[in-house]
Amino acid sequence: MAKARSAIVSSGPVGFLPVSITFFMAILMLLPIGSGASNIIMPHLVMISIFYWLSSRPLLMPYGACAVLGLCIDLWLNVPLGLNMLLLLLTRLFVLNQLKHYKGRNRAVHWGVFAVMSCGLYLISWILFSAIHSEFWPIKPVLMQWLVTAFSYAPVAFLLGRLRRWAW
């Protein structure tokens, strides 16, 4: 009976919830907050959402959704085309390969795994961005972005968990 209910939830309108929420987070991530005096760094909410949904329900976040979301972010942020798409696809590959090692553990382990994974992905993006522009870009903004994203994982994952429990 549990498998039948899971199949219904995965194929029904609730099955589109992770992709819809992640798309909403992409829009939220692009909102201009702060001012010239206080420039606030926005965490990479899409990476957090994709990691969370892949860790809990991997079938509901396919490769195509990760690629399209990454491409939309690339177009919206005016960064080299394919950079965020590559990062989100690498996130999916990482989670699917490492999920057996941390699934079922407490949320602090998930947070640590996300922090390590996102650090590696931000370093990859810094290397690619520097290679594309043929000069080393400053590493401090990348590290600040990683710190904000890593520390934002817990509250965002908490909210996503509440939403997941409410929907299912």
N, C-alpha and C positions, 0 to 999 in steps of 0.2 A: 504494500500500500504506500509506503514511504517513497519508493522509486517512482510509482505512478504519479504521486503528487509533485515530486521533483520535476518530472518530465513536463507536467502541465504548467508549472510555474516557469520553467525554462523556455517553453514555447509560446506562452501567452504574452499579454501586454506587459506583465511584470518582468519578463525576460529582457525587455528593452530598457529597463530601469538603469542598469549600470552604464550603458552607453549614453543614455539621456542625461544622467547626472554628471557624467564626465564632460559631456559637451557643455552643459550649464557651467561647470567649473572652469572650462576654457574661456567662456565669455566673462565669468567673474574675475578670472585671472588678468584679463585685459582691461579691466576698468581702471581709469586713471584716478588713483588715490594719492593723497598727500598734496603737497604744494612745492614750490621751488625752495622754500625754506626747510621743509622737512620731507625729504624724498624717502618714501617708505618702499622697501623692497618687497615685492609680492612673491610668495612661495610658488613653486611649480605645482599648482593644485592638480593639474592633469596627471602628472607623474604619480602624485600621492594617490589619486583616485584609481588609476590603472593598477598600481601595486596592491591597493586594498582589495579591489574587486577580483583581481587574479589570485590573490591569496585566499579569498573566501569562496568564490564561484568562478573558476577559470574558464568554463565554457561560455560564459555570458560576455566575455570581452575578447572577441576574435582578433586575428592579425589585421584584417581589413579595417576594423574600427580604430585600432591603434594607429594604423598608417594614415587614415583620413584625418583623425584628430591631430596628429603630428603635422600633416601637410597644412591644415587650417591654421595652426599656431604659427608655422613658418611664414605663411602668407600675411597673417595679421601682425606679426612682430617685425616683419621685414628683415629676417635673418637669412643666411644662405639656405636655399630651398633643399629640403630633405634632412636638415640637421635635427629638428625635433622629431621628425618621423623616424629617423634612425634611433634616437634616444628612446622613444616609446616602444619601438620594436625590440630593441635590446632589453628594455625593462621586461617585456613579455617573455622573451627567451630566458632571461635570468630567473624570473619567478617560476616558470614552468620547469626549469632544470633544478632549482634549489628548493622547491616547495616541499618535497618529501623530507627535507632536513629540518624545517622549522614549522610545518603544519601541526596544529594541535598544541603548540607551546603557548606560553603566555604572551601578552601583547608587548611586553618589554623586549622580548626576543624579536618580534616582528619589527619593532621600532629600530632596534640595532641593525637588523638585516637591511632595512630600508636605508638607514644612514650610510652604511658601507656601500651599498649598491649605488645610491645617488651620488656619493663622493666619486666613485669610479666613473659614472656617467658624466658628471660635470667636468672631470679631468679630460675625458675623451672629447667633450664638446669644446673645451678650451684649446686642446691640441688641434682639433679640426679647424676651429675658427682662426687660430694663429697661422695654420698652414694655408688656409684659403687667402688670407690677407698678407702673407709673406713677411710677417713680423710678429714678434711675441707680444700678445696683448697682456695687460696687467692681470695678475692672478688674484689680487685682492677682491675685486667685485665678484669673481666666480666663487671664491671661498665664502664671501658674505651671502651670496645667493644660496649656496649649499647649506650653510648654517641655518638660514631662515627656513629653507625647505625641510631640512632634517628635524628641526624643532617644531615645525608645524604639523608633522605627521600625526602625532598623538591626538591633538584636538580634532583634526579633520577626520581621522580614522574613527574617533569616538562618534562624531556626528554621522558619518556614513554607516556605522554599525547600528545606531539608533534608527536611521532611515531604513536599513535592511530589515531589522526586526519588525518595524512597523508595516513594511510592505509584504513581508512573507508571514 
